[in-house]
Amino acid sequence: MSNGDDLQADPPPRQRADAVRNRAQILAAADRLFAAQDPRTVSMDQIARAAGVGRATLYRSFPDRPAVALALLDEHERRLQAQLISGPPPLGPGAPPAERLAAFYLASLDLLEHHLPLALGAETGSARYTSGAYGFWRLHVRTLLADGGAGDPDALADIALGPLAPELYHHQRHTLGIPRERIAESLSLLARSLLTPRRH
């Protein structure tokens, strides 16, 4: 005889497969929309129509537009995180802290250059500081600052991450027209100035 727990059984495989397929359709459609226009102007209705799913299906997967953008951005950020943890130096372990910080800046600029619409859609305002990715970047940079002997790495970590805010990068690249190469050179200099041993 069945007990009450049987009523809470997992959904059948077909239902789970549909959910996975719907999520993939939603993310693919959102990726196209975010690349074609300012992500902050894309509505959930547009995403649902482009994905060929109903509003209820969309909202079961994502509560709002930033959540959709964050899911897309997360895939790209995970690759960078893996390189920081176990990739070759200087991005991965084995290089001096100043070189690793400079390499992190350059890799982050590459991510922003290729996925800026996603970053703008996912990390607007204070949402940037509450994302799991930001927590990972902050820990990484704080560790480099501490290993390099920088004063007060807790306070300095967020300051060091400030130049990577998507809104700032958009302003520099698309409002001021500063080439990526000049921004990269400036951030490399910043990394070395933060972690160059001081002479007494």
C-alpha positions in Angstrom: 0.0 0.0 0.0 1.4 3.4 -0.9 2.1 6.0 1.8 1.7 9.8 1.6 5.3 10.3 0.4 4.5 8.6 -2.9 2.3 11.6 -3.8 5.4 13.8 -3.7 7.4 11.7 -6.2 9.7 13.4 -8.7 8.1 14.6 -12.0 8.5 12.1 -14.8 11.6 12.4 -17.1 9.5 13.9 -19.9 8.5 16.9 -17.7 12.1 17.5 -16.7 13.3 17.3 -20.3 10.7 19.9 -21.3 11.9 22.2 -18.6 15.5 21.8 -19.7 14.5 22.5 -23.3 12.5 25.5 -22.4 15.3 27.0 -20.4 17.7 26.5 -23.3 15.2 28.2 -25.7 14.8 31.1 -23.3 18.5 31.7 -22.8 19.2 31.5 -26.6 16.4 33.9 -27.3 17.5 36.3 -24.6 21.1 36.2 -25.8 19.9 37.3 -29.3 17.8 40.1 -27.9 20.4 41.4 -25.5 23.0 41.5 -28.4 20.5 43.4 -30.6 19.4 46.2 -28.2 20.2 47.7 -24.8 19.5 44.8 -22.4 17.8 47.2 -20.0 15.1 47.8 -22.6 14.3 44.1 -23.2 11.0 43.0 -21.6 10.1 39.6 -20.3 7.3 39.6 -22.9 9.8 40.0 -25.7 11.9 37.2 -24.3 8.9 34.9 -24.0 7.8 35.6 -27.6 11.3 35.2 -29.0 11.7 31.9 -27.2 8.3 30.6 -28.2 7.2 29.9 -24.7 4.3 31.3 -22.5 4.8 33.9 -19.8 4.1 31.3 -17.1 6.8 29.0 -18.5 9.2 31.9 -18.6 8.5 33.0 -15.0 8.8 29.5 -13.7 12.4 29.6 -14.9 13.3 33.2 -14.2 11.7 35.8 -12.0 12.8 38.8 -14.0 15.1 40.0 -16.9 18.2 40.5 -14.8 17.9 36.8 -13.7 17.9 35.8 -17.4 21.0 37.9 -18.1 22.7 36.6 -15.0 22.2 33.0 -16.1 23.8 33.8 -19.5 26.7 35.7 -18.0 27.3 33.0 -15.4 28.3 30.5 -18.1 31.1 32.8 -19.3 32.2 33.8 -15.8 32.5 30.1 -14.8 35.1 29.6 -17.5 37.2 32.5 -16.2 36.8 31.2 -12.6 38.1 27.8 -13.7 41.2 29.4 -15.2 41.9 31.4 -12.0 41.7 28.2 -10.0 43.6 25.8 -12.1 44.7 27.4 -15.3 48.3 28.2 -16.4 50.0 31.3 -15.0 49.9 34.2 -14.9 46.1 34.0 -14.8 46.2 30.7 -12.8 48.5 29.9 -9.8 52.2 30.1 -10.0 52.9 33.8 -10.9 53.6 36.7 -8.6 50.5 38.5 -7.3 51.1 41.7 -9.4 51.3 39.6 -12.6 48.2 37.6 -11.6 46.2 40.7 -10.9 47.2 42.2 -14.2 46.2 39.0 -16.0 42.9 39.0 -14.2 42.2 42.5 -15.3 43.0 41.6 -18.9 40.8 38.5 -18.8 38.0 40.5 -17.3 38.2 43.1 -20.0 38.0 40.4 -22.6 34.8 39.1 -20.9 33.3 42.7 -20.8 34.3 43.4 -24.4 32.6 40.3 -25.8 29.6 40.1 -23.4 29.0 43.7 -22.3 25.3 43.6 -23.1 24.9 40.6 -20.7 26.9 42.3 -18.0 24.9 45.5 -18.3 21.6 43.5 -18.1 22.7 41.3 -15.2 24.9 43.6 -13.0 23.1 46.9 -12.9 23.7 49.0 -9.8 23.9 47.3 -6.4 23.0 43.9 -8.0 26.7 43.7 -9.0 27.8 43.4 -5.4 25.4 40.7 -4.4 26.2 38.3 -7.3 28.1 35.1 -6.6 30.6 36.0 -9.3 31.4 39.3 -7.6 32.0 37.4 -4.4 34.4 35.1 -6.2 36.3 38.0 -7.9 36.5 39.9 -4.6 38.0 36.9 -2.8 40.5 36.3 -5.6 41.6 40.0 -5.7 41.7 40.2 -1.9 43.9 37.1 -1.7 46.3 38.6 -4.3 46.5 41.9 -2.4 47.2 40.1 0.9 49.8 37.8 -0.7 51.4 40.9 -2.3 51.6 42.8 1.0 49.1 45.5 0.1 47.8 47.5 3.0 44.2 46.8 4.1 43.3 44.3 1.4 39.7 44.1 2.7 39.0 47.8 1.8 41.3 47.7 -1.2 39.6 44.7 -2.9 36.5 46.5 -3.9 38.4 49.6 -5.0 40.6 47.4 -7.2 37.4 45.8 -8.7 35.8 49.2 -9.3 37.3 49.7 -12.9 35.6 46.5 -14.0 32.0 47.7 -13.4 30.1 47.2 -16.6 28.6 50.7 -16.6 32.1 52.2 -16.3 33.5 50.1 -19.1 30.6 51.0 -21.3 31.2 54.7 -20.6 34.9 54.5 -21.4 34.5 52.4 -24.6 31.3 53.8 -26.1 30.9 57.3 -24.6 34.5 58.4 -24.4 35.7 56.1 -27.2 38.8 54.9 -25.4 40.2 51.8 -27.1 40.3 48.6 -25.2 44.1 48.4 -25.5 44.5 51.7 -23.6 42.2 50.6 -20.8 44.0 47.3 -20.6 47.4 49.1 -20.4 46.1 51.4 -17.6 44.8 48.5 -15.6 48.0 46.6 -15.9 49.8 49.7 -14.5 47.3 49.8 -11.7 47.8 46.2 -10.8 51.6 46.7 -10.6 51.3 50.0 -8.6 49.0 48.2 -6.1 51.4 45.3 -5.6 54.9 46.7 -6.3 57.0 46.3 -3.1 57.6 49.7 -1.5 61.1 50.9 -0.8 61.8 52.3 2.6 
